[in-house]
């Protein structure tokens, strides 16, 4: 009889355990294997929200964005200016920074200089100031015009290295107004030089 009572106790405990499991399952829910995964339609919504947020940030050319832009614009300015001092008269370092129109104009000037047998010596001293003159958004394209004031030493020499113009010792102050452009909807973060005024 003792064994019978033991079996009854085991059965009762098993029933109680089963009841508790069923109750917990009802309260906590059943595991389906999809935990932690976002349904496809929600992933698309999240992507869209992220893209819209990114677009709004790009459209908001605020003070912080302007400061970051000017840092890059100064680097681009120096790169493009010094690229003209190469003896081979080719635009290499600055090509990715130029629109096709500006590249063609600059390249034409270098080709003509090379045909005359001239080359430029340019020592970039530094940028005295760089200020945003204006920024305009046309559709998805943002154009930013910057006034640069810089100091350089420059001279043009011929094949015999005689000075044609400029001076290898005199520092010149240069005033440039350049316009940079970028498609703000593009993932490409690069700005291109699209216009220059002296």
For each residue, the residues with C-beta under 8 A, 3 or more apart:
1: 4 5
2: 5 6
3: 6 7
4: 1 7 8
5: 1 2 8 9
6: 2 3 9 10
7: 3 4 10 11
8: 4 5 11 12
9: 5 6 12 13
10: 6 7 13 14
11: 7 8 14 15
12: 8 9 15 16
13: 9 10 16 17
14: 10 11 17 18
15: 11 12 18 19
16: 12 13 19 20
17: 13 14 20 21
18: 14 15 21 22
19: 15 16 22 23
20: 16 17 23 24
21: 17 18 24 25
22: 18 19 25 26
23: 19 20 26 27
24: 20 21 27 28
25: 21 22 28 29 30
26: 22 23
27: 23 24
28: 24 25
29: 25
30: 25
31: 35
32: 35
33:
34: 37
35: 31 32
36:
37: 34
38: 42 43 46
39: 42 43
40: 43 44
41: 44 45
42: 38 39 45 46
43: 38 39 40 46 47
44: 40 41 47 48
45: 41 42 48 49
46: 38 42 43 49 50
47: 43 44 50 51
48: 44 45 51 52
49: 45 46 52 53
50: 46 47 53 54
51: 47 48 54 55
52: 48 49 55 56
53: 49 50 56 57
54: 50 51 57 58
55: 51 52 58 59 184 185
56: 52 53 59 60
57: 53 54 60
58: 54 55 61 142 184 185
59: 55 56 137 184
60: 56 57 65
61: 58 65 66 69 135 137 142 144
62: 65 66
63: 66 67
64: 67 68
65: 60 61 62 68 69
66: 61 62 63 69 70 132 135
67: 63 64 70 71
68: 64 65 71 72
69: 61 65 66 72 73 132 144 180 191
70: 66 67 73 74 130 132 146
71: 67 68 74 75
72: 68 69 75 76 191
73: 69 70 76 77 130 144 146 178 180 191
74: 70 71 77 78 127 130
75: 71 72 78 79
76: 72 73 79 80 94 97 180 191 193
77: 73 74 80 81 127 130 146 148 150 176 178
78: 74 75 81 82 124 127
79: 75 76 82 83 93 94 97
80: 76 77 83 84 94 97 98 193
81: 77 78 84 122 124 150 152
82: 78 79 85 93 122 124
83: 79 80 86 91 92 93 94
84: 80 81 106 110 120 122
85: 82 120 121 122 123 154
86: 83 89 90 92 119
87: 119
88:
89: 86 110 111 113 114 119
90: 86 110
91: 83 94 95 98 103 106 107 110
92: 83 86 95
93: 79 82 83
94: 76 79 80 83 91 97 98 106
95: 91 92 98 103
96: 190
97: 76 79 80 94 190 191 192 193
98: 80 91 94 95 102 103 106 192 193
99: 102 103 181 192 193 194
100: 103 104
101: 104 105 194
102: 98 99 105 106 192 193 194 195 196
103: 91 95 98 99 100 106 107
104: 100 101 107 108
105: 101 102 108 109
106: 84 91 94 98 102 103 109 110
107: 91 103 104 110 111
108: 104 105 111 112
109: 105 106 112 113
110: 84 89 90 91 106 107 113 114
111: 89 107 108 114 115
112: 108 109 115 116
113: 89 109 110 116 118 119 120 156
114: 89 110 111 117 118 119
115: 111 112
116: 112 113 158
117: 114 158 159
118: 113 114 156 157 158 164
119: 86 87 89 113 114 156 157
120: 84 85 113 154 155 156 157
121: 85 153 154 155 156 157 166 168
122: 81 82 84 85 152 153 154
123: 85 152 153 154
124: 78 81 82 150 152
125: 150 151 152 153 171
126: 150 151
127: 74 77 78 130 148 149 150
128: 149 150 151 173
129: 147 148 149
130: 70 73 74 77 127 146 147 148 149
131: 146 147
132: 66 69 70 135 144 145 146
133: 145 146 147 177
134: 144 145
135: 61 66 132 142 143 144 145
136: 142 143
137: 59 61 140 141 142 143 184
138: 141 143
139:
140: 137 183 184 185
141: 137 138 181 182 183 184
142: 58 61 135 136 137 181 182 184
143: 135 136 137 138 179 180 181 194
144: 61 69 73 132 134 135 179 180 181 191
145: 132 133 134 135 177 178 179 180 195
146: 70 73 77 130 131 132 133 177 178 179 180
147: 129 130 131 133 175 176 177
148: 77 127 129 130 174 175 176 177 178
149: 127 128 129 130 173 174 175
150: 77 81 124 125 126 127 128 173 174 176
151: 125 126 128 171 172 173 174
152: 81 122 123 124 125 171 172 174
153: 121 122 123 125 167 168 169 170 171 172
154: 85 120 121 122 123 166 172
155: 120 121 163 164 165 166 167 168
156: 113 118 119 120 121 163 164 165 166
157: 118 119 120 121 161 162 163 164
158: 116 117 118 161 162 164
159: 117
160:
161: 157 158
162: 157 158
163: 155 156 157 166 167 168
164: 118 155 156 157 158
165: 155 156
166: 121 154 155 156 163 170 172
167: 153 155 163 170
168: 121 153 155 163
169: 153
170: 153 166 167
171: 125 151 152 153
172: 151 152 153 154 166
173: 128 149 150 151
174: 148 149 150 151 152 198
175: 147 148 149 198
176: 77 147 148 150 196 197 198
177: 133 145 146 147 148 196 197 198
178: 73 77 145 146 148 193 195 196 197
179: 143 144 145 146 193 194 195 196
180: 69 73 76 143 144 145 146 191 192 193 194
181: 99 141 142 143 144 191 192 194
182: 141 142 186 188 189 190 191 192
183: 140 141 186 188
184: 55 58 59 137 140 141 142
185: 55 58 140
186: 182 183
187:
188: 182 183
189: 182
190: 96 97 182
191: 69 72 73 76 97 144 180 181 182
192: 97 98 99 102 180 181 182
193: 76 80 97 98 99 102 178 179 180 196
194: 99 101 102 143 179 180 181
195: 102 145 178 179
196: 102 176 177 178 179 193
197: 176 177 178
198: 174 175 176 177
